[in-house]
Amino acid sequence: MFDPQPNPFLRRANRRTILRGSLGASAIALGGLSRWDAARAQAGTPTADDPLPSWNEGEIKRNLIDFTQRSIERNTEDYLPVGRRIATFDVDGTLFTEFPGPAVWAFVLHATKTRAEIDPAYAAMPVVQAALGGAFDDPAEIDFAEFYHLVDMTGAGMPVERVTESARSFLETAVHPVTGNRWVDQTYQPMKELIGLLAQSGYTIFCVSGSGVEFLRAFVPATLGIPIWQIVGTTTHYAYAGFAGKGEVVETDVSLTVNTGDNKAITITRHVGERPVIAMGNSDGDIEMIDYARGGGAPDLYYLIHHTDAAREFEYDRDYLWSPLRRGLEPNKQIPLINMKTDWATVWSMDAPATLDINI
């Protein structure tokens, strides 16, 4: 699922800088509600007149709506045929919360402990022993080379469907360590509205993420309505195992490269076969995907989300260990930023708690 080599965009950061008091703020109450519930309570309902009610009025909201409209009107120079209407979205930190660590971090620790209970040989591996001893419990103090090695071991030898089902079972009840809400219910309402607008306008939306593809398949279709064949994530090498006329595709412990940075452009080429015209992310690991989109010569739209809202979500950028935003803040990158604090009227999805039904 992951490359055992450290991601060049990841670095060890000062723990105090990363957390910035956000974890300790989880008990803040607004009007008798937790700040998380209060942030949910502001969402509106998309209409024809306002398809993005959870976005504050301003330049970014106008650009999103105007670009979408121009791209589907044949009498405009920005018209795009349906086959060119490709949008790519990062997942962690762009569509779902990722702080103080992404959901896949929590799942890997859970899956490691679960497998260790029934597989003595697996439990005896040094990296597994380290995990059982708490080496990866603090997401702000993780050795990524070792963590990626643990991830590679977690699903080795297992059919890919079994890995996804294990993730789905975990996510049905697993809760975020700060908010107390289920991970899968912490979708960003403004981004859900944008995906809905694009889908209604004939766009094909791809999730392009550094998280493992088997993990993403467990919840993205049910929570966002995006089918599994439009999910592009990190994978291991696979192997085929057949017996008595029945076959399985299984994970191995030989990983492919983490799907971030340059590799996002490469996997889009491999999986989609067409440059996106819309690309959205939130970290330096998404910049190459955005540069790829804006290098195609067609009308394009791209943004990086800047996590600036410590009151309703979390505040982090340059020094966040998992997905730092450093290059994206440099003026010469000329990638516009979505300021979560000022551009979003609400943060969390108002939809009913997600049921992770495999059928969408």
N, C-alpha and C positions, 0 to 999 in steps of 0.2 A: 504493500500500500504506500510505502514511503521510501525515499532514498536514504540509506544509512549515512550519507555524507551530510554535514551541516549545510542548511540552506544559506546561501550568501547574504540573504536579506535578514537573517536572524542573528542576533547577538545577545550576549548576556547583558542585562540592564540592571540599573540600581533598583532594588525592590521598592524602596520608598518612593522613587520617581514614578514607577509603574502604577502603584496602587493609588497614590495621591489622595488617600483618604476615602476612596470610593467604596471600598468594602465596608468601612465603618459607617458609611452613610445609609446603609440599607434599612435602618430603623426609622428614618425620617418620615414623618407623616404630614400629609397635606389635606386639610379639611376632614380629618378623621380617617382618610384612606392612606394606605402606604403610597409612597411616591410612584410606585410602579402601577398601582391601580388607578391613581389619579392621572397618570400619563395615558392610560388606555381610554379614560372616560371622555377625552376630548375629540375623538375621531368622528368624522362625518360620514355621510353616505354618498358614494359617487353618483353623479347624474350626468345627463347629456350636457348640461350647461357648465358643470364643474366636475370633470372626471377625476380630479385630484384634490378632494376636499381636505386631506390631511397635510397638504403643502400650504405654507403661508404664501400670500400673494407677493409676487416679485418677479425678478428677471428669470430665475431658474424655472419656476413653475410655468411662466409664459413660454420659455424656450422648449420645454418638454412637450407642451400641448401643441405649440405652433409647428415644431419640427414634425411631430407625428402627423398632423393634419396635412402639411405640405407634401409629405412623402407619399400620401395615398391619393392625392388629387392629380389627375392626369394633365390638367392644364397648367401645372407649375413646373418650373425647371428643376425642382427638387424631387419630382415624382420618382418613386422606386417601384419596379415590378415586384410582385409578391416574392419571387425567388431571391431578390436582393434584400428583403426585409429581415435581416438577421440581427438579433440583439444578444449580447453576451453579458452575463452578470456573475461576478464573484458571489460566493455564498457567505462565508464567515465574515461578519462585520459589515456586509453589504445588504444581505437579506435577513440575516439572523444575528443575534448578539454573539460576540466572541470573547468577551472580557469577563473574568480574569484569565480565561482560557477558552478555546473553542469546545463545542460539544464533543468532538471526536476525542479530545484529551480525556474527558470523563469516561467515554465509552471504552477506550483502550484499557484504562485502569480496571474498569468493571470486568471486561472480557478476560483480562489477564488473571484476575483472582478467580473468576468462575472456572476457567480452564484448568488452572493449577490445582483446584480441588479434586478434579477427576483424572488428571493426567500427570502421574508422578515424574515421568521423564521430562515433560515440559516444565514442571515446577522446579526441577533441579537445575535448570539453566541459570547461569549467573545473572543475566539481565532480568530474568523473572524473579529471582531471589531479591534482587535490588528493588524491583517494583513492589514486591510483597513487604519489603522493609520500609517502604515509604519514600523511596528515592525520587519519585515523580509526582508526589502528592501536591507539591506547591508549584502551580503553573508559572510563577515568576522566577523560579530557580530550577530550571530544567536543563540538563545536558541533552541537546537535541540529537547528537549522534547516537547516544545510547537510547533515547526515546524512540527514534525511528527504527532502531534495531529491534526494540520491543514490539513495535507495531508490525514489523515484518514477521516476527515469530507468532504473533497472536492468532492469525488466521491460517498459518501454514498447514497445508494438507486438508483443509476444510473446503467443501463445495462452496462456490461463491454465493449461491442462494442461502446457504446456511449462515454465512457471515451476515448477510443482509437481514435475515430473520432474527438473528441474535441482536443486531442493532435495533431493529424495530421493537423487539420485546423490551429492551433496555429503555428506549425513548418513550415508551408508553407511560412510564411512571417517573423517570429520572428528572430531578429538579435542579435548577441552577443554584450554585452555592451561595449566592448573594440575595437574589430576588425571591427565592422560594417558589417561583413559577416553573412549570415544566419547560425544558429547553425548547421543545417543539412549538410551544405557544408564544415564544418570544421572537415572532416575526415582526419586521418593521412595516407598519401599516402604510406609510407613504410609498414604499417600494412595491408592496402588493398592489396598490392602486395603479402604479406605473406599469407593472407587468400586465394588469388587467386591461389597461388602455391599449397597450401595444398588441396584446393578443387579439383584441377586438378589431384592431386595425390591420390584421393580416401578418403580423410579425411572428416569426418563430424564435422562441426564447430558449437560450442554452445557459445552463448553470455551469460555469467553468471555475473549478475550485481546487485548492491544494489538498482538501480532505479526501479520504479514500472513497472511490466511486461506490463500493458496496455499502458503505455507511450512508452516503447521500441518497442512495436508492431507497433507504428505509423510511425516509420522511419527506423528501422534496416533492414527490408526486402527490401525496396526500395533503400537504400544507400549502403548496403553491399551484397545484394543477399542472405541473410540468412533467411529462412522461419520462421514464427512465432512459429512453434513447436520446433525450436531449440533456443528459447529465454527463459532463466531462470532468472526471476527477482523477486523482492519482490512483494507479493500479500497481499490483505486483505482476511479475510474469505468471502466466497461468500454465497449467498442465492438464492433459486429458487423462481420465481414468475410466476404463470400461470393463464391465464384467457381465457375462451372461446376457449380452444384448442390450445392456443399459449403460449409459455413459454419464459422466459428471465432469464438469470443468472445476478444477480446484485451484486454490491459491498456493503459491510456493513461497519460500523465504528469500527469493531473488527479486529484489524490488526494481521497479523502473524509477525514473527521475521524478522528484516531487513536481507536481503540476503548478508551478509558480514561476514568475519571471518570464524568461525567454520561452520556457516550455508551454506557457499558456498559448502563445501564438502558434507554436508547433502543433499542439494537440488540437487546436481549433482547425488548423489546416488539415490534419489527419482525420478528424472526426466529422467536421462540418463540410469542409471543401469549399468554403466561401468566406470572404472577409466579412466580419460584422460591420454594420454601419452605426450601431449603438453599442457602447461598451461602458460598463459601470463597475467600479471597484472601490476599495478603501485603503489600499496600502501600496508601498513601493513594488510589491510583488504583482500588482495589476497594471503597472505602467506599460510593459511591453504589449499586453493585450490591447491597451488603449492606443499605443503608437501603431500597432498593426491595423486597427480599425481606421485610424485617420490617415493611413498611407495608401488607401485604395483608390483615391480620386473621386469617390462618390460623396454625396452629402453625408455628413456624419455628425454624431452627437456623443459626447463622452464627459464623464464626471468622476471625481473621487469624493467619497463621503468622508468628511472630517468629523471625528467624534469629539465634539466640543461641549456636550451637555452632561455635566456631572450631576445635575439635579434629576433629570428624567432617565438618563442612561448611564454612560461612563465617559470620562474625559481622558483621552490618550492620543498619542501620535508618534513622535520621533523615537521614544525610548520603550515602546511596547515590544516585548520580547517576541511575540508570536507573529505579528504583522506590522512592523514599523512603517510609519509614514514620514519619510525624511526627504527623499528626492522629490516627492510629489508636492512638498511645500516650497521648493525652490522656484523663484519667479520665472527662471528661464525654461521650466518645463511647460509652462503655458497650458496646464490642464486645470480647468475650473473646478472649484471645490464646492460641494454641498455642505453647508454649515448646519449640522444637525440642530444646534440650539436656535438658530434664527430662521432656517428654511423649512423646518418641519413643525406643523401645528400640533401634531401628536407623534408619538414614537411607536408604541406597541399596537399590534393588531387587535381589532375589536371582535374578530370572528370567534365563534364558539371554540372551546378547546378541541384541538385536532384529534380525530380518530385516524390512526395510521393504517387505514384499509389499503391493501395492496392494489385494489381496483379503483381507478379514478374515472 
